[in-house]
Amino acid sequence: MKTTHLEDNFQQKIDAEERIEPKDWMPETYRKTLIRQISQHAHSEIVGMLPEGNWITRAPTLRRKAALLAKVQDEAGHGLYLYSAAETLGVSRDTLLDELHTGKAKYSSIFNYPTISWADMGAIGWLVDGAAIMNQVPLCRASYGPYARAMVRICKEESFHQRQGFEIMLTLSKGTPVQKAMAQDALNRWWWPSLMMFGPNDAESQHTEQSVRWKIKRFTNDELRQKFVDATVPQAEILGIRIPDPDLKWNEERGHYDFGAINWDEFWQVVKGNGPCNQERMEARVKAHEEGEWVREAAMAYASKQSQKLKEQVA
Amino acid sequence: MSAEEWPLFEVFIRSKSGLHHKHAGSLHAADATMALENARDVYTRRQEGVSIWVVESRHISASDPADSDAFFEPAKDKIYRHPTFYDLPDELKHM
């Protein structure tokens, strides 16, 4: 079959909402786009464990500690589901990790911000996980089967993350004036980076159009950002804390909240590696990987010895 | 970078007694014992299973999607294998 014919067939399947599975024919650019997006997503889960891991040993109560630990464990799990999905496209796990560790692959810039107070655990769960859920729910219907299935699993688990974060924020904002100020400070610092999580404006987004045609994406960056703002404003009102945006107001005509301009210079600076914690995060990842090397080797040596023993017993 | 990547295993989970094991995903492990323990930690953190199977991915043989029309063709024209194929009188209520 000619490539054009194969491509037509492929697009027809997508248009008919059929899923693409690993061994099906797919255009090379579809494969590459997916590997880039899924691995970037996997790296974000793994690097995302670091800012929260910072607070596990300092959680204020055992209940909070157990919940935070479970959340960070989930993130490890989510990274693994996603790496596995990427591997079905013919890329090896080692290659993916290499790309993260050498800086060739990106991860979500939000994790390059520091977590300086306990309230940040609340703000991350509420806002960062909230924004992630906004992004991820439509991905459960992505055209690539293994990615969509991984996302279904992730979304099911993720809803507890947002609720535990909101509960932390609620407790703080109903607490002493100092605690309430902590919650407000965390919102001040995490609000804008959370809005940036949806990526550049549609006009600037180089991948959106093709990804929408391939049904990898179902909504554009700006559509998802708007949904997030609309959902989050009433939640901040329940908390009784103020979103740090003087331009934020309900627009009756549009049926949406208007919000102020995002500082895209900051966004691109962090993407390029100049955020407050880029270097620290990468160093922690590479260190963990290198220091785990002997463990991985020892496990392989043990496994091959065991299988050798088994063979000798059979013989 | 380790010299040798841990092999890939496919994970199948029985969610409760009486149901089939169902494919849940895959993971890397040094051997089957580790694959089972990792599968427990990765895929059943919320009691999603009562039994797990793991098998090294390289042991799975799969049909080729490019040939699936021909491969599944034999069943296509055998509508008499379905109960709805048979003409029965309306008086016959249960069968």
HADDOCK unambig.tbl for C-alpha pairs under 7 A between the chains (distance, minus, plus):
assign (segid A and resid 23 and name CA) (segid B and resid 65 and name CA) 6.50 0.50 0.50
assign (segid A and resid 24 and name CA) (segid B and resid 65 and name CA) 5.97 0.50 0.50
assign (segid A and resid 24 and name CA) (segid B and resid 66 and name CA) 6.97 0.50 0.50
assign (segid A and resid 77 and name CA) (segid B and resid 42 and name CA) 5.30 0.50 0.50
assign (segid A and resid 84 and name CA) (segid B and resid 26 and name CA) 6.10 0.50 0.50
assign (segid A and resid 84 and name CA) (segid B and resid 27 and name CA) 6.55 0.50 0.50
assign (segid A and resid 293 and name CA) (segid B and resid 2 and name CA) 6.39 0.50 0.50
assign (segid A and resid 299 and name CA) (segid B and resid 30 and name CA) 5.84 0.50 0.50
assign (segid A and resid 300 and name CA) (segid B and resid 30 and name CA) 5.23 0.50 0.50
assign (segid A and resid 303 and name CA) (segid B and resid 30 and name CA) 6.04 0.50 0.50
assign (segid A and resid 303 and name CA) (segid B and resid 31 and name CA) 5.67 0.50 0.50
